[in-house]
Amino acid sequence: MSRTYTIIADHREGTLRQVTLEALQAAQIASLEGDRITAIIMGTQLESLAEELAAYPLSDIHLIEHDSLQHYNAEAYLSALFGVFDTVRPDAVFIGHTAVGRDLAPAIAARLHAGQMSDVTSIERSGAKIMFTRPLHAGKAFEKKVFADFPWVVTVRPNNIPAAQASGGQQAQVVRTTYSPTPSLRSVVKDVVLKTSGKVDLTEAKIVVSGGRGVKSADGFKPLEELAEVLNGAVGASRGACDAGYCDYALQIGQTGKVVTPEIYIACGISGAIQHLAGMSQSRIIIAINKDPEAPIIKTADYSIVGDLFQVVPLLTQEFRNVLK
Ligand SMILES: Cc1cc2nc3c(=O)[nH]c(=O)nc-3n(C[C@H](O)[C@H](O)[C@H](O)COP(=O)(O)OP(=O)(O)OC[C@H]3O[C@@H](n4cnc5c(N)ncnc54)[C@H](O)[C@@H]3O)c2cc1C
C-alpha cells in the first residue's frame, strides 16, 4: 500500500527555512518506492518559494496563498491546511520543530487522529520499521521510538538531519488551492515586530557566537556580533546576559530559551550553568572563551581558550577575516 508523506514548508521573509529541506530528507528516509512526498506552502507571494521547492524530489507542491496567511496565525493556517488535507490525504506529516511547527503539530495530529512525536533528531528505516530518535532530559539521554500505526505527525529539530538535495530531474507539479477564510477568525495578526536583526536564524545557524554576563554590557556584544558576521553565524546569549539587560531575551539559549545544535558553538564569558547547557550541549563542537580555567563550561567544551574575551574575540575575528576572504 503506497503512502503519502507530507511536509509543511516553513519560510521566512521569502526564503525557505533550511529545516524544510531537513523535513523533506526525513520524508525521503521514511518513504518507500511508490510512496508520494508532497509539500504544502502557505502565505503570500509564494511563487519563488514554489519554484525553489520544485527542484526537489516531490510529487506535488500545494500552494495556499491568501492575505490572511501573510503572518502566522494558528487558526487561519489550520483551517487552510485542513482544507487541503481533503485532497492530499497525508499518512504522515513532517514539519520543523520551530515556533510554528511546535504550534501546528499537535492540532494537526488531533485532526488526523494521528500519533505525534516532537523534536526528532534522526530517523532510520529498516524494513517496515521507521525508527525515530529524540532527546530527553535536555539532551542527557535519547529515546528511540516507533509509531504503532499510521497516520502520524513528526516535528524535526533543525540542524540534525541533513538537508535534502535538489534532484535536478523532473519538476514537481505545483497545485494552487483556493482558500476562503471563515469570516469569523477569532484573532488577526496585524504586524510582526522582529526583535532580532541577524541575517541568520539562531536555531538554524551553523555557527553560534554566544555571550554571557562576562560581556559586561550591551556594547560588549559588539565584538561577538562582528565575529558572528565574519563566520556567517548568529549571536546567542545566556540568561545571565539577558537578565542583565545586555541583549534581548530573543537571544536566550538554554532550558528556558532556545535549543540550538550548530556545527560550532562559541561560548564567550558564559560560566556553563546546567540550564544553559540544556540549550547547547548537543552542538557538534563547543569552544569556550573564559578567563576562569575552573568555569564549568571548560569541562563541557571541546576546545577552550582561557583568557579575556575582549582580547580573544577580536583576534579570532581578524584571523577568520584573513583566512575566509
Ligand atoms: C529555572 C531556571 C531556568 C534557567 N534557564 C536558563 C536558560 O535558559 N539559559 C541560561 O543561560 N541560563 C538559565 N538559567 C540561569 C543559569 O542558572 C545561570 O544563572 C546563567 O546561565 C548564568 O549566565 P552566565 O554564564 O552568563 O553568567 P555567570 O554565571 O555570571 O558567568 C559569567 C562568566 O563569564 C566569565 N567572564 C567574566 N568576564 C570575562 C572576560 N572578560 N572574558 C572571559 N570570560 C569572562 C566568568 O569567568 C564566568 O564564567 C536558569 C536558571 C533557572 C533557575
The ligand as an SDF file (V2000), in Angstrom:
LIG
                    3D

 53 58  0  0  0  0  0  0  0  0999 V2000
   14.6580   27.7490   36.3210 C   0  0  0  0  0  0  0  0  0  0  0  0
   15.8920   28.3460   35.6860 C   0  0  0  0  0  0  0  0  0  0  0  0
   15.9790   28.4040   34.3240 C   0  0  0  0  0  0  0  0  0  0  0  0
   17.1080   28.9450   33.7220 C   0  0  0  0  0  0  0  0  0  0  0  0
   17.1890   28.9730   32.3470 N   0  0  0  0  0  0  0  0  0  0  0  0
   18.3250   29.4040   31.7730 C   0  0  0  0  0  0  0  0  0  0  0  0
   18.4780   29.3860   30.3740 C   0  0  0  0  0  0  0  0  0  0  0  0
   17.5760   29.0210   29.6130 O   0  0  0  0  0  0  0  0  0  0  0  0
   19.6470   29.8060   29.8480 N   0  0  0  0  0  0  0  0  0  0  0  0
   20.6920   30.2430   30.6260 C   0  0  0  0  0  0  0  0  0  0  0  0
   21.7370   30.6100   30.0710 O   0  0  0  0  0  0  0  0  0  0  0  0
   20.5640   30.2880   31.9560 N   0  0  0  0  0  0  0  0  0  0  0  0
   19.4020   29.9060   32.5560 C   0  0  0  0  0  0  0  0  0  0  0  0
   19.2830   29.9790   33.9020 N   0  0  0  0  0  0  0  0  0  0  0  0
   20.3050   30.7130   34.6620 C   0  0  0  0  0  0  0  0  0  0  0  0
   21.5630   29.9210   34.9390 C   0  0  0  0  0  0  0  0  0  0  0  0
   21.4010   29.1720   36.1260 O   0  0  0  0  0  0  0  0  0  0  0  0
   22.7770   30.8580   35.1030 C   0  0  0  0  0  0  0  0  0  0  0  0
   22.4910   31.7860   36.1190 O   0  0  0  0  0  0  0  0  0  0  0  0
   23.1470   31.6470   33.8530 C   0  0  0  0  0  0  0  0  0  0  0  0
   23.2570   30.7580   32.7580 O   0  0  0  0  0  0  0  0  0  0  0  0
   24.4650   32.3360   34.0780 C   0  0  0  0  0  0  0  0  0  0  0  0
   24.7610   33.1400   32.9770 O   0  0  0  0  0  0  0  0  0  0  0  0
   26.2740   33.4330   32.6100 P   0  0  0  0  0  0  0  0  0  0  0  0
   27.0280   32.1800   32.4210 O   0  0  0  0  0  0  0  0  0  0  0  0
   26.2590   34.4110   31.5050 O   0  0  0  0  0  0  0  0  0  0  0  0
   26.7840   34.2570   33.8830 O   0  0  0  0  0  0  0  0  0  0  0  0
   27.7940   33.8620   35.0300 P   0  0  0  0  0  0  0  0  0  0  0  0
   27.4260   32.5720   35.6610 O   0  0  0  0  0  0  0  0  0  0  0  0
   27.9030   35.0700   35.8850 O   0  0  0  0  0  0  0  0  0  0  0  0
   29.1750   33.6260   34.2580 O   0  0  0  0  0  0  0  0  0  0  0  0
   29.9180   34.6490   33.6600 C   0  0  0  0  0  0  0  0  0  0  0  0
   31.2140   34.0060   33.1400 C   0  0  0  0  0  0  0  0  0  0  0  0
   31.9480   34.9790   32.4300 O   0  0  0  0  0  0  0  0  0  0  0  0
   33.3320   34.7980   32.7180 C   0  0  0  0  0  0  0  0  0  0  0  0
   33.9610   36.0960   32.4140 N   0  0  0  0  0  0  0  0  0  0  0  0
   33.7820   37.2760   33.0710 C   0  0  0  0  0  0  0  0  0  0  0  0
   34.4820   38.2350   32.4630 N   0  0  0  0  0  0  0  0  0  0  0  0
   35.1250   37.6570   31.4140 C   0  0  0  0  0  0  0  0  0  0  0  0
   36.0010   38.1320   30.3960 C   0  0  0  0  0  0  0  0  0  0  0  0
   36.3500   39.4260   30.3170 N   0  0  0  0  0  0  0  0  0  0  0  0
   36.4710   37.2570   29.4850 N   0  0  0  0  0  0  0  0  0  0  0  0
   36.1360   35.9490   29.5500 C   0  0  0  0  0  0  0  0  0  0  0  0
   35.3070   35.4350   30.4800 N   0  0  0  0  0  0  0  0  0  0  0  0
   34.8040   36.2830   31.3850 C   0  0  0  0  0  0  0  0  0  0  0  0
   33.3680   34.3920   34.1690 C   0  0  0  0  0  0  0  0  0  0  0  0
   34.5660   33.7060   34.4570 O   0  0  0  0  0  0  0  0  0  0  0  0
   32.1350   33.5000   34.2570 C   0  0  0  0  0  0  0  0  0  0  0  0
   32.4640   32.1410   34.0000 O   0  0  0  0  0  0  0  0  0  0  0  0
   18.1710   29.4540   34.5220 C   0  0  0  0  0  0  0  0  0  0  0  0
   18.0620   29.3700   35.9120 C   0  0  0  0  0  0  0  0  0  0  0  0
   16.9470   28.8400   36.4890 C   0  0  0  0  0  0  0  0  0  0  0  0
   16.8760   28.7510   37.9870 C   0  0  0  0  0  0  0  0  0  0  0  0
  1  2  1  0
  2  3  1  0
  2 52  2  0
  3  4  2  0
  4  5  1  0
  4 50  1  0
  5  6  2  0
  6  7  1  0
  6 13  1  0
  7  8  2  0
  7  9  1  0
  9 10  1  0
 10 11  2  0
 10 12  1  0
 12 13  2  0
 13 14  1  0
 14 15  1  0
 14 50  1  0
 15 16  1  0
 16 17  1  0
 16 18  1  0
 18 19  1  0
 18 20  1  0
 20 21  1  0
 20 22  1  0
 22 23  1  0
 23 24  1  0
 24 25  2  0
 24 26  1  0
 24 27  1  0
 27 28  1  0
 28 29  2  0
 28 30  1  0
 28 31  1  0
 31 32  1  0
 32 33  1  0
 33 34  1  0
 33 48  1  0
 34 35  1  0
 35 36  1  0
 35 46  1  0
 36 37  1  0
 36 45  1  0
 37 38  2  0
 38 39  1  0
 39 40  1  0
 39 45  2  0
 40 41  1  0
 40 42  2  0
 42 43  1  0
 43 44  2  0
 44 45  1  0
 46 47  1  0
 46 48  1  0
 48 49  1  0
 50 51  2  0
 51 52  1  0
 52 53  1  0
M  END
$$$$
